[in-house]
Amino acid sequence: MFEFKSIVDQVAQASKQPLTLVEDKAVRNSLEAVVDANAEFVKTIYETSLELSKQVVEKAKEYDYTKSLAELAAKFVPAK
C-alpha cells in the first residue's frame, strides 16, 4: 500500500538518479541536499495540513450551527 511519505521518498530517489551524471562531487552533493530538503519540506507541509484539517473538523463538530442560523433567520424574518 502506498502512503504519501513513501511516494515522496520514491520521487526524491528518482530525482537523484540523473544527478549521478554530474561530475563535480560538491555540486552533486549540493543538489542532492536540495532534493532531500525539498522532500522533507513537502512531508512537513503534508503533516501540518493533515493536523490542521483534523483540528478544523473537531472544532466544527463542537460548534452549534442551529443557534447561528436562528439568529440569522431572525434578522430576515420579522417576529409576529
ABEGO torsion letter per residue (X at the ends): XBBAAAAAAAAAAAAAAAAAABABAAAAAAAAAAAAAAAAAAAAAAAAAAAAAAAAAAAAAABBAAAAAAAAAAAABBBX
